[in-house]
Amino acid sequence: MRAATVFLREARLAFAGGGGPAAPAAFFIASLTLAPLAIGQSPATLQAAGPGVICFAALLAVLQGAEKLFGEDVADGTLEAYGLSGIPMSIIAIAKVLGSAVATLWPLPLVGLGGGIAFGLPVEAAGMLGLALAAAIPGLAFLVAIAAALSAGARRGGLVIALIAAPLAIPLMVFTASAGRAAAIGDAAAGANLLLTCAVSLFLTALSPFAISAALKARLE
């Protein structure tokens, strides 16, 4: 078994069992459509709250379906096969997360950009928000994967994943939303917030595979 095989298997399962990118994108769009009912429909309110709402909805879209990432492997014995494959579990984790993310999460920055325009942000600010989301989503995917590995096989795993991942995602979401908000008012801090988003996302992407590996190894013992 090779890491490429794990990557392709995960991408194939994402399309076969979860509808590929359609489910997260539809969930994201539905969340943004319902948001004005909660925060109000005044243009000023939508523009002010838009970046934060869009980032929170993106996090929910990433969480959607995360329970299956490792839960099914625990249930059908695939995790044991990975443990016996000779491939480092951290490499398995990278292949699984990337396979799932590439297959399902790529439309989210585009939906975020469209959502920013719909919420009344200037096109430049919506573009900055979409760019910040594109930078944040890899880190979010790996962060959610840590929670999925810790809760693999647990009852109500989706709720456990959300309780673990959501608080830890707050710094990344704050920087992402701040990039869009600063761009909307012409603040030069937009670029700095984008760089901070990239830095936090890269940090999570680099370190998360080791945390996922430790959680999965503990699950095998």
C-alpha positions in Angstrom: 0.0 0.0 0.0 1.3 3.5 -0.9 0.3 6.9 0.2 -1.0 7.7 -3.3 -3.3 4.7 -3.0 -4.7 6.1 0.2 -5.1 9.6 -1.3 -7.0 8.2 -4.3 -9.2 5.9 -2.2 -10.2 8.8 0.0 -11.0 11.0 -2.9 -13.0 8.2 -4.5 -15.0 7.6 -1.3 -15.7 11.3 -1.0 -17.4 11.3 -4.4 -19.1 7.9 -4.0 -20.5 8.3 -0.5 -20.7 12.0 0.1 -21.4 13.6 -3.2 -17.9 15.1 -3.6 -17.9 18.9 -3.3 -21.7 19.3 -3.7 -22.5 18.6 0.0 -20.1 21.1 1.7 -20.8 23.7 -1.0 -24.6 23.3 -0.6 -24.3 23.4 3.2 -22.2 26.6 2.9 -24.7 28.3 0.6 -27.7 27.3 2.8 -26.0 28.7 5.9 -25.3 32.0 4.1 -28.8 32.1 2.8 -30.3 31.7 6.3 -27.9 34.1 8.0 -29.8 37.3 7.2 -32.8 35.9 9.1 -30.7 35.8 12.2 -28.6 39.0 12.0 -31.0 41.3 10.1 -31.3 42.3 6.5 -30.1 45.9 6.7 -27.3 46.4 4.2 -25.0 48.0 6.8 -25.5 45.1 9.2 -24.9 42.5 6.4 -21.7 44.3 5.3 -20.4 44.6 8.8 -21.2 41.1 9.9 -20.6 39.4 6.5 -16.9 38.4 6.8 -17.4 36.8 10.3 -20.6 35.0 9.2 -19.0 33.7 6.0 -16.0 32.4 7.9 -18.2 30.7 10.5 -20.3 29.1 7.8 -17.1 27.9 6.1 -16.0 26.2 9.3 -19.4 24.5 9.6 -19.0 23.3 6.0 -15.6 21.8 6.7 -17.1 20.1 9.8 -19.9 18.6 7.7 -19.1 15.0 7.1 -15.9 15.0 9.2 -17.2 12.1 11.3 -16.6 9.7 8.4 -13.0 10.7 7.9 -11.7 8.1 10.4 -14.9 6.7 11.9 -15.6 4.3 8.9 -11.9 3.1 9.0 -12.3 2.2 12.6 -15.6 0.4 11.9 -14.5 -1.7 8.9 -11.0 -2.5 10.1 -9.2 -0.3 7.5 -7.4 1.5 10.3 -5.8 -1.8 11.4 -4.7 -2.4 7.8 -3.1 1.0 7.7 -1.3 0.2 10.9 0.2 -3.0 9.3 1.0 -1.4 6.0 4.5 -0.1 7.0 3.6 3.5 6.0 4.1 6.0 8.8 0.7 6.9 10.2 1.5 10.6 9.8 1.8 10.0 6.0 -1.5 8.1 6.0 -3.1 11.0 7.8 -1.8 13.5 5.2 -3.0 11.4 2.4 -6.4 10.9 3.9 -7.0 14.6 4.7 -5.7 15.8 1.4 -7.7 13.3 -0.5 -10.9 14.3 1.2 -10.2 18.0 1.1 -9.2 18.1 -2.6 -12.3 16.2 -3.5 -14.8 18.2 -1.4 -13.6 21.6 -0.2 -12.2 23.3 -3.3 -15.5 25.2 -4.0 -15.6 26.9 -0.6 -13.4 29.9 -1.4 -15.5 30.6 -4.5 -18.7 30.4 -2.5 -17.2 32.7 0.1 -16.3 35.2 -2.6 -19.8 35.1 -3.9 -21.2 35.3 -0.4 -19.1 38.4 0.3 -20.6 40.1 -2.8 -24.1 39.1 -1.8 -23.5 40.5 1.7 -22.6 43.9 0.1 -18.9 43.8 0.4 -16.9 45.6 -2.3 -15.6 43.3 -5.0 -12.0 43.8 -3.8 -13.0 43.0 -0.2 -14.9 39.9 -1.3 -11.9 38.8 -3.4 -9.6 39.3 -0.3 -12.0 37.2 1.8 -12.1 34.5 -0.8 -8.3 34.5 -0.9 -8.1 34.3 2.9 -10.5 31.4 2.9 -8.4 29.6 0.3 -5.4 30.0 2.6 -7.4 29.0 5.8 -9.2 25.9 4.5 -6.1 23.6 4.5 -5.4 24.4 8.1 -9.1 24.0 9.0 -9.2 20.6 7.2 -6.2 19.3 9.3 -7.5 20.8 12.5 -10.9 19.2 12.0 -9.0 15.9 11.2 -7.3 16.0 14.6 -10.8 16.2 16.2 -12.0 13.4 13.9 -9.1 11.2 14.9 -9.6 11.8 18.6 -13.3 10.9 18.4 -13.1 8.1 15.8 -15.5 5.4 16.7 -17.2 7.4 19.5 -21.0 7.9 19.7 -22.2 11.2 18.5 -18.8 11.7 16.9 -19.9 14.7 14.9 -20.8 16.6 18.0 -17.5 15.7 19.7 -15.6 16.9 16.6 -17.4 20.2 16.6 -16.8 20.7 20.3 -13.1 20.0 19.9 -12.4 21.8 16.6 -14.6 24.9 16.8 -12.8 26.6 19.8 -9.4 25.8 18.3 -10.3 27.3 15.0 -11.2 30.7 16.4 -7.8 32.3 15.9 -7.6 31.2 12.2 -11.2 32.4 11.6 -10.5 35.8 13.3 -7.6 36.5 11.0 -9.5 35.3 7.9 -12.5 37.5 8.7 -10.3 40.4 9.6 -8.6 40.3 6.2 -12.0 40.7 4.5 -13.3 43.3 7.0 -10.1 45.4 6.7 -10.2 45.2 2.9 -13.9 46.4 3.0 -12.9 49.7 4.7 -9.6 50.1 2.8 -7.4 49.4 5.8 -3.8 48.4 5.0 -4.1 45.7 7.7 -5.9 43.5 5.2 -2.6 42.2 3.9 -1.1 41.6 7.3 -4.2 39.6 8.3 -3.9 37.6 5.1 -0.3 36.8 6.0 -1.3 35.8 9.5 -4.0 33.5 8.1 -1.4 31.9 5.9 1.0 31.5 8.8 -1.6 29.9 11.1 -2.9 27.6 8.4 0.6 26.5 7.5 1.4 25.9 11.1 -1.7 23.7 11.5 -1.0 21.9 8.2 2.6 21.1 9.3 2.0 19.9 12.8 -1.5 18.3 12.6 -0.4 15.0 10.9 1.7 14.2 14.0 -1.2 14.8 16.3 -3.5 12.8 14.1 -0.9 10.0 14.0 -0.7 9.9 17.8 -4.5 9.8 18.1 -4.8 6.9 15.6 -2.0 4.9 17.1 -3.7 5.3 20.5 -6.9 4.0 19.0 -5.1 0.9 17.7 -3.7 0.0 21.1 
